[in-house]
Amino acid sequence: MSELLAAVADFLREEAMPALEQSHPGLAFQMRVAANALAILEREARLGPAADAREHQRLAKLLGRAGSLDDLNRELARQLRAGQRDERDAALMAHLDATIADKIAIANPKWR
């Protein structure tokens, strides 16, 4: 799946956009947006499962219990809202840093 998404994004970037730049700049911009969206989907398909597994493992260790990724994230959010965890919790901050880094690698790998 990721190969197909990458191929379509490459086609849009390398073939379609250059052909439209002069004659239809507005359409070329929309093509760029579409190519970027496809690139995000490609990275999500390729990198997302491993990132989710790492997040799940960190959350289970942080919270000391099993559960689905969604359940563990809900529990962490509940603890944060209740004031049971905050930025002084080094394990929490390490988890958040790693999770954010994985999500940025998918959404915009040039950011860092």
C-alpha atoms as one frame of an Amber mdcrd trajectory, in Angstrom:
protein
   0.000   0.000   0.000   2.734   2.481   0.902   4.464   1.841  -2.436   1.279
   2.719  -4.323   0.765   5.912  -2.329   4.394   6.917  -2.891   4.090   6.268
  -6.635   0.965   8.430  -6.949   2.524  11.231  -4.879   5.686  11.104  -7.012
   3.628  11.261 -10.208   1.722  14.295  -8.975   4.920  16.053  -7.881   7.140
  15.152 -10.826   4.717  15.021 -13.763   1.396  16.706 -13.061   2.506  19.752
 -11.056   5.232  20.891 -13.464   2.784  20.585 -16.365   0.278  22.797 -14.542
   2.634  25.418 -13.044   2.445  27.834 -15.990  -1.041  27.245 -17.325  -3.005
  26.591 -14.104  -1.052  27.757 -11.024  -4.086  27.387  -8.743  -4.575  23.803
  -9.837  -0.842  23.161  -9.444  -1.091  24.374  -5.844  -4.008  22.002  -5.205
  -1.955  19.224  -6.786   0.900  20.011  -4.380  -1.514  19.790  -1.441  -2.803
  16.439  -2.731   0.748  15.115  -3.204   1.670  16.152   0.332  -1.460  14.464
   1.716  -0.562  11.273  -0.131   2.980  11.450   1.237   1.578  11.677   4.785
  -0.651   8.668   4.120   2.333   6.747   2.729   4.414   7.479   5.833   1.462
   6.573   8.060   1.102   3.215   6.285   4.851   2.559   6.479   5.758   4.011
   9.882   2.456   4.130  11.762   2.162   0.525  12.973   5.629   0.524  14.565
   5.049   3.979  16.072   1.734   2.812  17.540   3.392  -0.316  18.956   6.107
   1.769  20.631   3.516   4.182  22.028   1.419   1.272  23.315   4.428  -0.314
  25.002   5.469   2.970  26.655   1.936   3.683  27.867   1.491   0.192  29.337
   4.753   0.606  31.250   3.953   4.181  32.299   0.470   3.298  33.548   1.373
  -0.140  34.862  -1.516  -1.884  33.157  -2.615  -3.528  29.945  -5.221  -2.247
  27.542  -5.701  -1.074  24.005  -3.810   1.976  22.815  -7.032   4.000  22.897
  -7.885   2.815  26.420  -4.405   3.626  27.716  -4.464   7.082  26.102  -7.877
   7.754  27.667  -6.523   6.724  31.062  -3.485   8.964  30.672  -5.738  11.869
  29.679  -7.921  11.195  32.729  -4.880  11.211  35.002  -3.651  14.466  33.478
  -7.058  16.138  33.891  -7.241  14.905  37.500  -3.808  16.356  38.246  -2.341
  12.929  39.008   0.467  13.506  36.481   2.211  16.622  35.275   5.418  17.884
  33.653   7.461  16.937  36.729   6.918  13.248  35.857  10.089  12.352  33.914
   8.623   9.105  32.567   5.568  10.960  31.281   7.689  13.594  29.576   9.922
  10.952  27.964   6.799   9.194  26.661   5.361  12.423  25.273   8.666  13.398
  23.627   8.967  10.000  21.921   5.313   9.971  20.837   5.521  13.480  19.403
   8.751  12.644  17.560   7.090   9.602  15.954   4.029  11.620  14.925   6.155
  14.418  13.458   8.215  11.869  11.501   4.954  10.840   9.849   3.334  14.249
   9.405   6.363  16.351   8.466   9.740  14.597   8.560  11.591  17.779   7.538
  10.445  19.567  10.711  13.414  18.467  12.838
